[in-house]
Amino acid sequence: MPYAVASSRHAERVRGAVEGRLPAPADSPRLVSSWQRSFERYQLDPGSVIGPRVLSAGELREIREREEAFLRASGQCLSRLHETIRDADYCVMLTDAHGVTIDYRIDRERRNDFKHAGLYIGSCWSESEEGTCGIASVLTDLAPITVHKTDHFRAAFTTLTCSAAPIFAPGGELIGVLDASAVQSPDNRDSQRIVNQLVRQSATLIEDGYFLHRTSSCWILFGHQSRNYVEAQPEVLIAFDENGNVVAANRRARECIAGLDGPRHIDEIFDSSHVQLRDLGRIEAIATLRLRATGMTLHARIRAPLGRTAAPAAAVMHGAVPLRQERADARFDCSALGPFLRSADARVAANARIAQRIAGKRLPILLLGETGAGKEVFARAIHDAGPRRNRPFVAVNCGALPESLIESELFGYAPGAFTGARRHGARGKIAMADGGTLFLDEIGDMPLALQTRLLRVLAEGELVPLGSEAPVRVDLEVICATHRDLAHMAAEGDFREDLYYRLCGAVLTLPPLRERRDIGTLIETVFAEEAQAAGRPLVLDGALAARLASCAWPGNLRQLRNALRYACAVCDTVRVEARHLPGDLAARLPGAALGPENETGDDAVARERERIVAALRAHHWRPNAAALALGISRATLYRRIAKLGIVAPHRV
């Protein structure tokens, strides 16, 4: 059957089902509802054969950097799932909470086939863009599903079969979707039952792996009804702090143990009068515990916090803002703003309390702060704490887009609007945020001409795509951020005054890292995360931690994380010391004995040689990995190795 005829027939079938004239897809209420939303709310064309939108390399890189911990926790499971189903010509994809493919596994021989079908890294699968598909259905309903061939809304995907499952963070919020898709498969949807089950099991493994990563500084209870599976395949994971307050529990634990959704003490869950749970962690013994609520028994092992004997429950948060160590009567706030609310810095906690009250109140929020102070992380937390948490969070850096492209990127464009435009036009970032939150970073860099158009969106709730005359209604929350003084810019005429007053419904200023009272805890938290990512036991030198807390940190949290990541990578001992830091930072540390201004030429050469050798040793003399850790190209690394006379051990 010609492709055009097939797409036309599919479009007619979709319209007939939505209008009630034809049978619904697979007798599934979820699919019927999705078809209706795709057709009526998003006004998508069911006959379209255009593949999904694919992000640029720069956009994808930003998202992957933000989801680095999630990617680390999921990589091995993705590979294992793909090895299981690759012979049936499946690819495996991992998306973030907005449907952007951030990792995938495919056979190289089939790469072009999958890419042609849109199964590619950087592809976007939200329901508002692509209609009914596996990933979009999971994002909407937060439940596993198989969308088989003509169950898809758009004709472009009617040859695909997709089984997808959600992945949740320790706090219960969605962080991603795991999907297995095939370009060709049997017409009978029952053929997908095994794949669906494998995807669900793999999603649970990723979820538990991410749970353990985020709670690495907590005491962890591993439990199973059978003693033989406690070590091999624990079902129940419960994290609690030094005082015994339950910080988080995995999904299986919340399903089978009552009371874990609220604040509880571990002794309220288990009758552990005959044994101290933390003593079990020190001897790594398996004990039989009785559930107070039901009297049932659970076999469990306790793991002490990684890296040190007791630590604050900071690793639970999604980002770089830690939790304080809680008092005995403290309660865990599972909202996205919880880590900020518990910050030891009064300004951060006050900002979080205000944000918690105004989240979802249709009040524009303006975040002020230096570059790297965590404005986007805070904006994302506000979104996740509000009623739109399951809708899109679309971030746009107004300062990173060329002035010639920012209009089409924000507002979209009609077909044929300009030379080089897509034949069917494109939805802009504002339209993509419909129903959710639009985050405009570096709003102070937006051209004046576009400020007028943005003002109409805020005032009228509609936008007009480039080259079109028909307005499009949008419903969104707006959060803006800048490091510039917008009030002064408005007074000088460099920023529209009326737009400024539209944006500053609530103004929150995030303090720079050097001024934060919780900087010591932040350093501990970031180091613990980077040490765990390095995959070996590391300890931060106490004297170095104190010197880091006194550093100016012009790049704020972003600079801190990069510095500690570098130190963990090049460290050739158990203890991370000042000599493991990037050279420019080590020289500027308070109390540094020798700075670059009085360093001799021989000293500089020796220090550079030591830095490069440390990086090579840390990465087993692999030049690619060492160059990446050093922040230089491989060619530059080779030149410096030759200049400094460095010889690998196996070549001596």
N, C-alpha and C positions, 0 to 999 in steps of 0.2 A: 504494500500500500504506500503510495507517495506520502512523504513526510508532511506536506502541506495539508493533505486530506486527513491524515491521522490527527494532526493538531486541531483541525477544524471540528472533527467529530468529538474529540475530547472536550473542546470548549463548549460545544452544544450539550454534552452530557453534564458538565459542571453546572451550566446555567439551568438546565432542566431539573437537576437535583436541588439546587438552591431555591428554585421557584416551586418545588414540590411536584413537578410533572414526571420526574424520572426517579429511579431508586437511588438511595443514598449510598455512599461508598462503604462497602464492607459492613454495612449495618452498624456503624460505629458512631455514637453521638459525638465523640470528640472530633472525628473527622468532619462530620456534618457542620458542627459549630465553626470549625476552622475554615471550611469552604465558605461559609456565610460571611465570616469576618473578612476573608481575603477578597471576596467579591463586593461586599457592600461597604465595609469600613475602609479598606485599603484600595478599593477600586482597581485591583490588578486584573490583567488580561489572561484568562485561562488558556488562550491559544498561543501565548508567547513562547517562542523557542529560544529566547536569549538566555544565556547562562547567568549565574549569580554574579553580583558585584565582587570584585577582588581588590583588596586594599593595596596601596602602593607599598614599596619596600620600607619606606620611612615610617608610614603609619603602622605597619605590622611590627616593625622593630620596637616601637614605643609600647605597643600592647604586650609583646612578649617579654620586654624588660619588666613591665609592671606585674606580669604573671609568672615571674621566674621561679618562685617557690612551688607554684602549682605545676609548672612544667617539669621540675626536678622530681616531684613526687609521682608523676604519671608516666614518665618516659619508659621505664621498664615494663609496666603493665601494657602500654600500647604495643610495644614490640612483641610481647608474649602473646597477646590476643591476635596480632597479625600473623604470627607464625602458625597459630592454630587454624586460621581460616583463609590463609593466603592461597591455598591450592584450589579453593572455590572462587578465586578471582575477586576477593573482597579487598577494599582498602579500609583503613581505620583512621578516624579523624577525632581530634579533641578540639572543642571550642571553648571560648570564655563564656561568661554569663550573658553575653549579648549575641551569641551565635557566630562570632568570628573564629574561623579555623586557625588555631595557634600552633598546632602540631599535627602530623599525620604520618602514616606508614603505608607505603605502596610497593609493589614490585616495579623495579626500574623498567622492565620490558613493557609494562602496561601503563607507564606514566602518562603518555600522550592520550591514551583512551580515557583515563580518569580525569585528566586535565580538561579535555574536550567536554566532558560531562559536568564540569564545574567542581569536581572533587579534588580540591587543590588548596594548599596552604594560603591563608589570607582571604579565602572566600567567605561571604557573609550570608547567613541563613536565617535571618529574623523573619517572622511571619509577615511583618509589614512590607518586606521587600520581595520575598520569594513565595509567600502563600504557604499552603499546607505542605510540610515535609517533616521528616523525622526530627531533626534538630529543633525546628520552630515549634513543633507540637510539645516537645519536652520543655522548652523555654516558657511556653504559655501555661501548661498544665502541671509542670513539675512531676511528671510520672513517665515511666518507660513506655515505648510504643514501637510498633513496626508500621511504617508507611510503605506500602507495596505497590510499585508500578503506577497504575492509574488512580491510586488513592491520592497521588500528588495533585495539587491544584493546577500547576502550570504544565503545559505540554512538554516543555523542555526536559522534564524529569520523569516522564511516564515510563521510561525504560529502566529506571533505577528502583532498587529496593533498599530501604534504610531501616536499620534497627538502632534505636538510640535510648540512652538512659541518663538521668540526672546525676550530678555529683555535688554534694553539699559540703559546706565548711563546718568546722566544729560548732559554730554558733547557730547552725541550721539554715543559713542563707545559701542560695544556689551560687556555685562558683564556676560551673562548666557543664558540658554535655559530652558524653562519649558516644560515638556513632560508628557503625560498621555498614558500609554501602557496597553494593555490587552493580556494575553497569548492565549485566545480563543475568537473569535468574529464571527458574521455572515460574509459570504463571500462577501456580497454586501457592497462595500465601502461607499455607501450613509448612512449606519448605523452609520458612524463616524462623520456626520456633526454637530450634537449637541455637541459631545465631543470636536471637533475641536473649536467650538465657545466658549465653556466654558474655554478651555485652553487659548485662545487668550484674553478673558476678564480677567482671573486670571493673565496672564503675564503683562497686563496693570496695574492692581492693585499693583503688586509687583514693577513694574517700578516706579509708582508714590510714593509708600511707600519709596523706596530707594532714590528717588529724594528728598523727604522731609527730610530724614535722613541726606543726604549729604549737604543740603542747610539750615540746622537748624539755622545757625547764620546769615541768610539773611532775608530780608523782603519777604514774600511770598504772591502773589496774587492768590486767589482761584476763578475761574470763571466758569459760566455756562450761556447758553442762557435763561434758565428758572430760575427765582428767587427762586423757591421752591427747586431747587437741588443744590444751591451753597453750603449749609452746608452739605447736605446728600451725594452728589455724584458729586463733582466738576470735570469738564472735563479739564479745562485749569489751568495749574500751571506755574507761572512765578516768578523767584527769582531775586531780585535786591538788590544792596548794599545800604549803607547809603546815597550815593550821587545820587542814582537813576539809576545807570548803570545796565542794564540787565545782570545778571550773567549766568543764565540758564533758559531753558523752557522745559516743558515736550513735548512728541511727538505730542500729540493732539494740543497743543498750536502752535507748529511749522507748523503743517499741515493747521490750519485754520487762522493763523495770519501772514501776510507777513512781512518779515524783521527780524524775530527772529533768523535766522541762522547766522546773522552777528552782529557786535557790535552796540547796540542801547541804547538810554536812554529811561526810561519808559515813559517820557512825549512825546517822538516821536511816541509811540505806541498808547497811549490813550490821548484824550482831557480831561485833568483833571484840567482845569483852574478854575473850580468852587469848587474844593475840593483838599486838600493836601492828597495824598494817605497814607502817614505815619500817618496822623491824623485819618484816617479810621482804621488803625491798632491799635491805642490806644483806640478807643471806640468800636472796633469790630462791626461796622455797615456794612450793605450790601448797596452798592451804584450801580447806573447804570452808566456805563462808555461808551463813544462813541469811536469806533476805527477810528483813523484819516484816514487810508487808504481807508476804505469802507463806513464809516458812520454808520455801524451796531452797535448795542448796546450789551453790555455784562454786566451781573449782577455779582458783585464781592465783595469779602471780603478780607481784608488785615490782615495778621498775622505778628506781630512784631517778631524780632529775639528771639529765645528761650534762656533763661538764663541771658540775659542782653539787654539793650535797643538798643544798636547798636554794631555791631561786624563786623570784616572783613569777606569777603566771603570765608572763609577758608575751610568750610566743603564740598565744591564742589569737592575737589581733591580726588583721589583714592589712599589713603596712608596717611602718616603722615607728609607731607610737606605742609605748609599753604600758602595761598595767602596773600599778604599785602593788607591793606585797600587801595582801588584805589583812585586816584585823580578824580576830576569831569570829566576830559576828558579822563580817562583811558578806555581801551577797553579789553573785555574779550577774551582771547585766548583759543579756545576750544580744542586745541591740547593736547595730553597727557602730554607734557612737560610744559604746561602753568603754573601750580603751581610753578614749579621750576624756570621758567623764571621770575616770579614775586617775588621771594624770596628776603627778605631784606638783606640776606647774599650775598655779592658780589661774593664769590667763587662759591656758589651754582648756582647763576644766570649765571655766566660765563660758568660753566660746561654745563648748560642747553642750552645756545646759541650755544656752540660748538656741542653738541649732536644733536641739531635740524638741523644743517647744514650737519652733516655726516650721519644721520640716512638714511639707505637704500642705502648707497654709496659703499657697499661691502668692508668696511674698518673695520678690527678687532678692537674692543674696549676693553681696559683693565681698570677696575675700581679698585682703591686702596682706602683703608679706614679701620678703626677699625671695629671690630665685632659689629653689631647692628647699624651701621651708615646709613643704608638704601640702600646698594648697589643693592640688588635684586629689590627693589621698583624702583630705578632709571633705572636699566636695562630694567625692564618691560615698563617703560614710554618711553624709547628710541624705543623699539619694537613697541609700540602702536602709536608712532608718525611717523613711517616710512611706506613705501608702503606695508610691509608685515603684517600690523596690524591684518588682518583677517586670517592669517596663524598661525601655532602653535608657541607658546613660550614654550620651554622645558627647565626646570631648573634642573641641576644636581649638587648636593653638593659633590664634589670630596673628601672632608674630612670626610663625613659621611658614605661612602660606604666602606666595608671591601676590602682590596687589592685583595682578591681572587674572588670578585664578580664584581669589577669595570669594568673589560674588557668586560664581557658578558653584563653588564648593558649598557655600552656605545655603543659597536659595534654589539651587538646581537649575535646570534649563529644559526648554521644550525641544522637540525634535527639530533638527536643522537650525538651531539658534545661532550657531557660528561655525566657521570652518573647523573641521576636526571633531565636532561634537558627535556623540553617539547617535545612531540613526533613530533610536526610540527615546532620546532624551535621557535625563538622569534626575533622580531625586536628590535634593540637597541635604546637608547635615541637619538643618532645622526640621525638615519633613521627617527625617529618620528618627528624630527625637519625639515625634508626636506621641502623646500619652505618657511620656517619661520626662527626663531632665536633659536640658541642653547646658553643657558647661563650656563657657567661652573663656579660655585662658588668654592672658595678655590682651585683654580687651582694650587697653590703652593704645595698642598698635593698629586698631581697626581704622581704615581710611574714613574720612569724614563723610564721603558720599554714601558709603554703606551704612554708616550710623543712622542716616535718615530712614533707610529701608528696614533696619532692625527695629527702629522706634515704632514703625507701623505694625510689625509683628507683635510687639509687646502691647501696643495700645488696642489693636483691632483683632488680634488672634488669628491673623491670616497672612499669607505671603503670596507673592506673584513670582513664579519661576522666570528666569531670564528668557526672553523671547516669547513669553506667553502673556495673554491678557486676562486669563481666568484665574481668580484668586483661589488659593487652597487653604482650607481651615486647618489650624493646628492648635493642639492643646498641650502645653508643656510648662514645666517649671524651669526657671532660668537662674543659673549660678554663674557669676563672672569672677575673674581673678586677675590681679595685676600687681606688679611691683612698683608701679608708677603712682604719682599723686594725682588722681583723677580730678579732685576738687580744684587743685591749682590749674590743671590743664583746661578745665571748663571755664575758669575765670579768665584764662589767657586766650580763650577761643580756639584751643587746639583739640577740644573735645566738646561735643554738643551738650549744652547745659541741660536741655530737656531730657536727653537720653541718660545723663548722669543721675538725675533725680528719679528716673524710672528704674535704674539698676540698683540704687542704694536703699532698697527697702529695709535691709538689715546689713550693716557693715561690721565685719569681724576681722580683726587683725591678728595674724598668727605670728608669734614672736620668733626671732631668729634663734638658731641653735645655741649660739654663744650666751644668750640671755635666759635660756630655760633652766629652771631650778631642778628639773629632772634629767639633766644632761648625763649625769653619771649612770642612771638606770637605762637611758637610751643607748649609751655606749655598750653597756653590758648586753642589752637585748640584741642590738645589731651584730655584735661580735658572736653571740651564741648562735644566731642564725647562719652567719657566714662560716663559722667553725663547723657546724653540722653539715653545711653544703660542701665543705672541703673534704668531708668523709673521713676525718681522723680526729682523735682527741687533741684539743688545743686549749691552752689556758692563757688569758690575757694578763701580762705582767701588771701587778698592782700599781707600781710607780708610773708605768706608761699610761694606765687608765686615768690616773690623776692628772698627768700632763695633757692628755687628750681633752679632758674636761675643761682645761684652762685655755685651749686653743681658740683662735678667733673664728674659724670655720666660715669663711666667706661664701662657700658653696653649700653650707647648711647640711641637712640630712643626706642629700645626694652625695656630697663630697665625703662625708663620714663613711657611708656605706662603701663607696669605691675604695677608700683608703684601707678599711678593714678587710675587704675582699682581697685586695692586693696582698696585704700582710699575711692572711691565711694561706694564700696561694704560694708565696715564696718562702714561708717559714720552714726551716729545716730542722727545727727542734719542737719539743712539746710546748714550750713557752714562747708566745709572741712578744717580741721586744721592739724597742724603737728602731733598731737596725733593720727590721723587716718592713718598715713603712716606706712608701715612695720617698725618694731622696729629697725632693723639694719640701715635702711636709715635715720629714724628720729634721731638716735643718731649721725649720721655723718653729718647732715645738718649744714651749716655754722651758727654760733650763737646758736647752741644747748646748753642749760644750763647745761645739765647733760649727759655725755657720758658714755659708758659702762666701760671705764677704771676707773671712780671714782664713779660708781653707787653702792649703798649698796645692799646687798642681798634682804632686804625687798623691796627696790625700784624696783628691777628687777622683783620680784614676783608680786608686785602690777601692774606694767606695763603690764606683761604678762596676768594677770587676766583681766585687762581692755580691752586688745586687743581681747581676746577670747570672752568676754561678748559682745563687740561691734559687732563682726562678727555674733554671734548668734542672737542678736537683729535685725541686718540688714537683716537676712535671716529667720526671724520669728521662730527662735529656731529649724530650720531644720538642723540636724547635717551634712548631706551630702553636702549641699550648703555651710554651714559655713566652713567645712573642706577644700573644694575646694578654697574658697576665702582666707583662711589662708595659703594655700599651703602645707597642711599636710594631712595625711591619716585620715580616720574616726576613726580608732582604736587609733591613736595617740591623736586625739581630745578627745575621751572618757577618755583616761588615764589622760590627763591634766585637764579635767573637774572634775574628781574625786579627783585629787591631790589638786586642788585649791578650792575645796568645792563649785563649782558653781551649783546652783539649778535653774531649769527652773521656770518661774513665776507660771505656772499652777500646779506645784508640791509642792509649798510652803504650 
